C-alpha cells in the first residue's frame, strides 16, 4: 500500500458542478456529437468503490451500447490501464486519465474530507463490497478525490448528476440512462 495516497493533495480551484440543463464542461476525452453519454469520475484506482462503479459501467455499456460510457481516472495512464486489466477490463467503456485532476475541478469535484472516505457509511459500504469480493487494491492517485457521475444528452447538456455524500455512495446508472434515453 502506498501511504502517500492518504496525504491530502493540493486543493484546486473548483468550478461549480454543472447543474441539470447546463452545458457540460470539457472532458479529457472527445465525445461523439449527437450521442448521449454517461460520465463517471472515479475515486483513486484501487478503490473498491471505483471498481464497483467500473463493473456497473461495463454492464450498462453491454445493455445500452447506443450510449457513450466514459470513466475518468486521476491515476496516470499506465496505472489506470493496469488497474482496468486487473478488474476485468473496460469493455464498452472509454477510460480517460486526468492525473492533474483539472477535469475533476472543472466539473466541481474536489478534495473531500477524511470522514467522506473513512466515515461510518463509507466503511459499511466497503464491507458490503468486500462480501461481494471487491477489495482495496494497490492504490494510485489520492483517496481524497471526490467521485461524481453525470448523464449528458446528445448536445452535451447535463440531464442527470450524482454528487456522492460519502465515498460509498455509488451512482445509479439506470437513473442516468433514463435521463438521456
C-alpha positions in Angstrom: 0.0 0.0 0.0 1.2 3.5 -0.9 0.9 5.7 2.2 1.1 8.8 0.0 -2.5 8.2 -1.1 -3.5 9.2 2.4 -1.8 12.6 2.1 -4.3 15.3 1.1 -3.4 16.7 -2.4 -3.1 20.4 -3.0 -6.6 21.8 -3.5 -7.5 23.0 -7.0 -9.7 26.0 -7.8 -13.1 24.4 -8.4 -15.8 25.5 -10.8 -19.3 24.7 -9.6 -20.6 21.3 -10.6 -22.8 21.6 -13.7 -26.5 21.5 -12.9 -29.1 19.8 -14.9 -29.8 21.9 -18.0 -26.3 23.3 -18.2 -23.7 22.6 -20.8 -21.1 20.0 -19.8 -17.5 21.3 -19.1 -14.6 19.8 -21.1 -13.5 16.2 -20.7 -10.1 14.6 -21.2 -11.7 12.6 -24.0 -13.7 13.7 -27.0 -17.3 12.7 -27.1 -19.1 11.8 -30.3 -21.6 14.5 -31.1 -25.2 13.6 -31.2 -24.9 10.6 -28.9 -25.8 10.7 -25.2 -23.1 9.9 -22.7 -22.8 8.8 -19.1 -19.5 10.1 -17.5 -18.3 8.7 -14.2 -15.4 10.4 -12.4 -13.7 7.7 -10.3 -12.1 7.8 -6.9 -8.5 6.5 -7.0 -7.7 3.4 -8.9 -7.5 0.6 -6.3 -10.6 1.9 -4.5 -13.3 -0.7 -4.1 -15.9 2.0 -4.9 -14.2 2.8 -8.2 -14.0 -0.8 -9.0 -17.7 -1.3 -8.3 -18.5 1.7 -10.5 -16.5 0.3 -13.3 -18.2 -3.0 -13.1 -21.6 -1.2 -13.3 -20.4 0.9 -16.2 -19.3 -2.2 -18.2 -22.7 -3.9 -17.5 -24.6 -0.8 -18.5 -22.5 -0.5 -21.7 -23.4 -4.1 -22.6 -27.1 -3.3 -22.2 -27.1 0.1 -23.8 -24.3 0.4 -26.5 -26.1 3.4 -28.1 -24.9 5.5 -25.1 -21.2 6.6 -24.7 -19.9 5.3 -21.4 -16.9 7.1 -20.0 -14.8 6.6 -16.9 -12.3 9.3 -15.8 -9.4 8.3 -13.6 -6.9 10.6 -11.9 -4.2 8.0 -12.0 -1.6 8.1 -14.7 -2.4 6.3 -18.0 -0.2 3.2 -17.2 -1.6 2.8 -13.7 -5.1 3.2 -15.0 -4.6 0.6 -17.7 -3.1 -1.9 -15.3 -6.0 -1.3 -12.9 -8.5 -1.8 -15.7 -6.9 -5.1 -16.7 -6.8 -6.3 -13.0 -10.6 -5.7 -12.6 -11.7 -7.4 -15.8 -11.2 -4.7 -18.5 -13.2 -1.8 -19.7 -15.3 -3.5 -22.4 -17.6 -0.8 -23.9 -16.3 1.9 -21.5 -13.9 4.6 -22.7 -11.4 5.3 -20.0 -9.5 8.6 -19.8 -6.8 9.7 -17.4 -6.6 13.1 -15.7 -3.6 13.0 -13.4 -3.7 16.8 -12.9 -7.3 16.4 -11.7 -8.1 19.6 -13.8 -11.2 18.0 -15.4 -12.4 16.9 -12.0 -12.1 20.5 -10.8 -13.9 21.8 -14.0 -16.8 19.5 -13.1 -16.9 20.7 -9.5 -15.3 17.6 -8.0 -12.7 18.5 -5.4 -10.9 17.2 -2.4 -13.1 15.6 0.2 -12.9 15.2 4.0 -11.4 12.3 5.9 -15.0 11.4 7.0 -16.0 11.2 3.4 -13.9 8.1 2.8 -13.3 6.8 6.3 -16.6 7.6 7.8 -19.1 5.1 9.1 -21.2 5.0 5.9 -18.2 4.5 3.6 -16.7 1.8 5.8 -20.0 0.0 5.9 -20.3 0.2 2.1 -16.7 -1.1 1.8 -17.7 -4.0 4.0 -20.6 -4.8 1.7 -18.4 -4.8 -1.4 -15.8 -7.0 0.4 -18.5 -9.6 0.9 -19.0 -9.5 -2.9 -15.3 -10.0 -3.5 -14.4 -6.3 -4.2 -11.5 -5.2 -2.0 -8.9 -2.4 -1.9 -6.2 -2.9 -4.5 -2.9 -1.2 -4.8 -3.9 2.5 -5.0 -2.8 5.1 -7.5 -4.0 8.7 -7.1 -5.4 10.1 -3.9 -8.1 8.8 -1.6 -9.2 12.4 -1.0 -10.6 13.0 -4.5 -14.3 13.1 -4.9 -16.1 11.0 -7.4 -19.2 12.1 -9.4 -21.3 11.0 -12.3 -23.2 12.8 -15.0 -25.6 12.0 -17.9 -25.3 14.1 -21.0 -27.7 14.3 -23.9 -26.5 14.3 -27.5 -25.8 18.0 -27.3 -23.6 17.6 -24.2 -26.2 19.2 -21.9 -26.3 17.7 -18.4 -29.6 15.8 -17.8 -28.7 14.0 -14.6 -26.0 14.2 -12.0 -24.9 12.4 -8.8 -22.5 14.0 -6.3 -21.9 11.5 -3.6 -22.4 12.4 0.1 -19.8 9.8 1.0 -17.3 7.6 -0.8 -19.5 4.5 -0.6 -22.5 6.2 -2.4 -22.3 4.8 -5.9 -24.1 6.2 -9.0 -27.5 4.9 -10.1 -26.6 4.3 -13.7 -30.1 3.2 -14.5 -31.3 6.6 -13.5 -28.6 8.2 -15.6 -29.6 6.2 -18.6 -33.3 7.1 -18.1 -32.4 10.7 -18.1 -30.8 10.6 -21.6 -32.8 7.9 -23.5 
